[in-house]
């Protein structure tokens, strides 16, 4: 196991050299004072750790950007949070709120301080309240869970990050294993309370060593603070009207289903920068059919929700957990006012017992509601297949784009044929009748612009990705300059007037 860093050693690795400034003042004394035994413990902890409390706070520069930092010192009474440590945390978070600074939190704690009892236990409430008020200021709260983080700390501010990563080989959990063993006279299952296991289950986003935090935080903040730092306009990469496309709907559907066609992973790999994949809902669910990430297209920051065509086809259709994961991305966009990009590329949501019992229909409805009411700018892209409720759940946006070989339909054409003709032989006929292809979607007012495929994207993936990423940059930056009330009104009006 690698050497565990002290709070100050961690900070020195994370911030630009020599840039850290402490915000700490003399720790307060709990109301009613402390007894001699506890005073002796505090004195010994100060001697052992070299700090005056279990939390140190301050600010430093990360790639030249001011960042507030709060970190636990485990060598001070196991990083436990008492009245003084809680007050220090609250004051630091409140100061960061007033000064408009992002916060990087580095908890490492056994939980609340037993020597101070229920008062210390309930201090988690005021810390949480400070974080909630901070997040209402549209500022990013980043959490780096360090070994170990358990108890009330993990169950409060340690679990409130917009982005949460953990130290490798770290013990992360609610109930400490030693407490479990004493209470229940058996060992806690090995490997459950680890950062790696939490990542696998979609509870945290990544596991990163301390040496990677500096550059990762810099990259994340370049995106998450992007809405406050409006980039310069860029030229529309292609303002010409799309060439007439005389192909049938079935020709376009067939092209969209080619296995070589690029998907959201190709878009992020070759068309974006500052990409940090986020994992799962944060609540113990993940779905391989959906990819959630923060990224930039050129100078445009965004949250990306992408339906992963490869994983849906190779593993399983997209289920309700995918939409709960998508709604996490919508909340991030809403809370931080970061533009949202949704990538639609799905053969259809799961049709199964598990999907029904998991609440798929309700998640589609809630996704629609979240997108319609989203205050942040939004762009949706029909990148290929746009089939059924899975596509519907991600379509409402300020601007809707479609690849030339993109399409949108209530069901796969084979399903529509089954309903109308009681067979699948009329799929091509149904697709043509339903006018599902991109050119017809523009004519109906459903799509705003087509991203051309002079050569099929399957045959020229890099050329297509380049056109799409530059178009996204232009559209996002234009929306960032559009007043919120105009965006919201236009988004609702589009659907209010459809078909009238």
N, C-alpha and C positions, 0 to 999 in steps of 0.2 A: 504494500500500500504506500502511495506517495506521501511525502511529508505534508501535513496539514499546515496551512498558512495562518498566522495570526491575523487579526483584523487589519492592523497597520501594514503588514506584509502584503496582504491582498490589495489594499488600496494603492500601495506603491507600484504594484504591477498593473493596476487597472488605469490609473490616471497618467497624464503626461508627466515626465520627470520634474519633480520639485514644485508641482502645481497645487498640491493639497493644502487647504487651509481649514483648521478645525473651527467648528461652531460651538464647541462644548464649553460650558461654564461649570462651576462647582455643583455637584449633584445635590438635589434637594434632600432634606431629611423627612421621612414619612410623618404624617400627622400622628401625634402621640409619642414620637421618638422611637428609639430602638433599645433593646436590652444589651447588657454587656457581652453576652455570648455572640449575638448577631454582630455587634460592633467589632468584636475580635475576628469574626469570619470575614467581614468586609475589609478589615485592615490586611488580613492575610491574602485575600484575593487581589488587593491592589499591589501588594508586594510580588505576588506570583506572576501576575499578568502584565504589570507595567502600565495599566490604565486605571482610571478612577471609577469606572462603572462597566456594566456588561455591554453597553452600546457606545460606540463612538460615531460622531456625525461631523459633517463638514462639506466642503465643496472642492472640486478639482476640475481640471480640463481633460477632456478626452478628444483627441484630434482637434484641440483648440476650442471645443465647445464646453461651456460651463455646465457641470452636472452636480447635483446634490447627491451625497452618499451617506447611507446609514448602514452600519455593519455591527454585528455582534462579535464579542470577544469571548470565545468558549472557555478560556482559561480563567475568566472571572465568574466563579460560581456557576459553571456550566452554561454560560451565556443566558442565564435566567433573567426574566423581566420582572422587576419590582417597580415600585412607585417612581423611583428616580429615573430608572432606565426608560420607563414608559413616557414620563414627562419629557425626557430628552428627545425621544423619537417623535412625539407629537409636535414639539416646538420646531424640530428640523423640518418635518413635513409641512407644517404651516408656513415656515419661512420660504421653502421651495415654492409653495403655492403663490405667495405674494410676489416673489421674484421671478415667477414664470420659468422655473428650472425643471428639467426632467430629473427623476429620482432613480438611482440604482440602489436597491436594498440587498444586503448580503447577510441574511439571518444564519445563525449557527447557535442553536439553543436547545436546552432540554425542556423549555416551556416557561411557565410562570414560576416565580420564586416562592418556594414553600415556606420560607421563614416569614413571609408577609401575608400568607393566607389568602382569604377571599378578596381582599382589597387588590392585591397584585393580580389575582385571577381576572377580576373584572376590569383591570386596566386595558385588557385586550379590546374592550368596547370603545374606549376613547381613541386608541390607536387606529382601530378600524374606521371610526368616524372621521378622523383626520385624513385617512387615505381616501374615503368616499368624497369628502369635500375637495381634496386635491384633484381627483379624477374628474370632478364636475368642472374644473378649470380647463379641461381638454388637454391635460398634460400626461405624458407617458410615465407609467410606474413599472419599472423593470425589476425582476427578482432573480437573484442568483442564490439558490438554495445550497448551503454548504453543510458538510458533515459535522455533527448530525443536526438535523432540524426536526423537532418533534413537538408534541403537545399543543398548547394554546398559541404558540408562535406560528406553527404551521397551519393551525386552524383559524388564523386571523390574517395579519398582514403578509405572512409568507405565502398565502394562496390568493392574493388579490392582484397579481401582476397582469399587465396587458400581455407581456411576454415573460415566460418563466423557464429558466434552465437550472440545471443542477450540476454540482461537482461530481466527477467520476467516483465510483465506489462509495457513494455517500449513503448514509442511513437517513431516510426521509420517511416520516410517518406520523400518524396522530398519537398512538399509544406507544411509549417506549417499550422495547422488548423486555427489558429488565422488570418493568412494572407488570407487564403481562405475565411473566413467569412467576412473579411473587404472588399475584392475585389468583392465577388459575393453575399453578403448579404444573405447568408444561411449557415447552419452548414454543415461541412464535415461529410460524413457518419461515424457513430460510429463503431469502431472496425477494420476499414480498415488499419489504420496506427499503427499496433502493431506487435511486434516481433512474437507473436503467429500466427497471420494471414499470415505474410510473410513466416513463416515456412510451413504452410499449403499449400501455393502456390509455394513452391519450390524455393523461393528467398534466404532464409538463411537456414543453416543446422540444427540449434537447438536453443532452449531457455534454458539458464542455469543461475542459481543464482551465485553470486560472489564467494561463498564458494566452488563451484565446478570447478572453472576455473583453479586453481593450478594443480590439478591432471589431468584434461582434457588436458591442454596444455602439461604437461609432457608426457602423453600417445601419443598425436599427434606428438610431436617432436621426440619421440623415433622411430616413423615410418618415418616421413618426413625427418629427418636428417640421416636416416639409410644408404642411399647410400654413404654418406661421411664417414661412420664408418663401414667398411666392416667386417661382422662377420666371425668367423672361419668356415672352411669347416665342413660339417657333412657327415656321412656315408650314402651311398645310402641305403634306407630302404629295397629295394628288387631289386637286380640286376639280378635275375634269369629270364630267358625267360618265357613268359606266357605259361601256359598249353594249349594244343590244345583245341579249343572249337568247338565241332561238332554240336552245336545247330543251328537251322535255324534262318534266319534273323527275321522271325516273332516271334519266341520264345523270342528273345532279345528285340524286340519292345514291346511285351506284358509285359515283365518284367520291362521295362523302364517306362511304363505307370501305374504301380501299385500306388495307392494313398498313400501307406505307404512309398514310396521310399523317402530317404532324399534328400533335395535340398540345395540351397546355404545358406539359413538361418541356417540350421542344421550345415553346414560346418563352418560358422562363429561362431555359438554359442558353438560348441563342439570341433572345430579343430583349432581355432585361438585365439589370444590374442590382446590386444590394439585396440579392434574394436571400431571404431567411424563411425556410419552411416552418410553419407552425403545425403542431401535431394534436389532432383530436379536439374534443369539445372542452377540455379542461375538467370534465366531470366523469371521466372514465369511459368515454366512447370514442371510437374512430371508425372510419369507413374508407377502404382503399379506393373507392370510386371518386373521392373528392380530394382535391389538393388545396390547402390554405397556406398563403404565404404573404409576407410583406415584400415589396419590390419597388423598383423604379424603372419606368420606360423612358429612356433618355433622362431628362431632368424632372419628369413627372412622378411624384410619389403616389403609392396606392397600396391598398389591400387587394389581393387577388383570390377569388374563389373560382377554382377551375374543376370542371368535371373531367376526370382522367379517362379518356376513351380506352386506353390499353388495359387498365386495371378492371374496368367494368366488363370488358369482353373476356379477359383472361381469367378473372376470379368470380365475380358475381355482380349482378345489377346493383345500382345505387339504392341504398336503403334509408330509413328514417334517420339513422345516426349521421349520415352524410349531410342531411339538411340541418341537423342540430349543430354540426361542425360549421356549416355555412353560416348559420345564424350567429355563431361566435364571431366570425369575420365581420358580419354586419354590425354587431355591437362594437367591435373595435373601431370600425369606420365611423360609427355614430359618436362614440365617446371622444374620439380624437379628431373628428372632422377631417379624416383622411379620405381621399377619393376611393371609391370602391369599383373594382372591375370584376364582372362575373363572366366566366367562359362557359358557354353552353355547348356541350358535345356529348350527347348521351343517346343510346339506343332506347332508353326508357327506364323509369324507376322500377324497383323490384316489385314483382307480383307474387307474393308468397304469404304464408301464414305468419312468418316472423315480421314481415313488413306491416301487415294489418295490425298485429298485436303490438307492434312498436310505435303505432300512431303515425303512419306515413301520411295519410290524408291531412291530419292536423298539422304536421310539419310543413307540408306544401302550403297550407293556408297561412300559417304563421310566417313563413318565409316571404310570401306575397305581401302580407301586411307590413312586415319590417321594411321591405324594399320600397313600397309605396310611400311609407312615412319617413324614409331616411332623410336626414338633414344634410348629409354629406353629398358631394357630387358623385354621380354613378354612371358607368358605361357598361353595357352588356354586349357580348360578342357571340353570335352564333357561328362557331368555328367549324362545325361540321353537322353532325346529326342533332336535330332538335326535336326529340320525340316525347310527347306525353307530359305528365305532371312533373317529371324531373326537370324538363326544360322550362315549363311554365313557372316553376318556383324561383328561377333566377333571371327571368326576362325583364321585369319592370325596371326602367332606368331612365335617366335624363337623355341619354343618347344610346341608340340601339344600332349596332353594326352587324353585318353578316359577311362572311366569306362568300365569294361567288358560288362556291359549291356548298353553301349552307342551306338548311331548310328547317321549317318549323311546322309541326303537325300535332293534332290532338292525340294521335296514336301512331305507331309505325304503320305505314301503308298496308302492310299485311293484316294488321289488326282492324283497320277501317274496312278492308275488304271482307274480313270475317264477319263483321257486324252487318254490313249491307248485303253481301252476296252469299254469306255462309260458306265461304271458301277463301283461300288466299291467292287465287289465280288472278284476281282483278286488282292487285296492288298498284300496278303502274297506272291503270285507269283511275283509281281513287286518288292517287297523288296528284295527277293532272287536274282532276275535277276540284280538288280542295285547294289548289293554287298554293302549294307549300314552298315553292322555290323562291330564292332570294329576290329575283326581279319582281315577282308578284307581291312579295312582302313589302317592298318599297312602294309599289303602286297602291297598296292598301293602307299605307301610313304606319305600318308596324315596324319597319326598319328605316333608319335615316340614311345610311350609306352602305354601299357594297365595297368590300376590299377585293380588288380585282385579282383574278388568277389567270393572267395571260397564258401561263403554263400551269396545268393542274398542280396544286400544292403537293401532291404525292410525288410528282416528278421534279419539282423545284422547291423543296421545303425551305431552304435558307432564303430564297428570294421572297417567298410568301411571308415568312416570319419577319423579315426586314420591313416589308410593307406594312404588315399589321402592327408591329411595335411602334413604328414612326407615326402611324395613324392614331394609335392609342395615346402617344405622348401629346400630339396636337389636340385631340379631343379633351383629354383630362385638363390640360392647361387652360383651354378656353372655358371649360366649365368652372374651374377654380376662380375665374374672373367674373363669373355670372352671379348676380345677387341671389341669395338663397330663395327668396320669395318667388322670383321668376322661374327658377329651376323647378321648385315644387309644383307650381301651378301648371307648367308645361307638361310635366310628367303625368299628372292626373288627367289633364285635358286630352292627352293622346288617347287614352283608353276610354275616356268618356265619349269621345266622338267616333270611335271605331264603328264602321258599318252604317253610320247615319248619313 
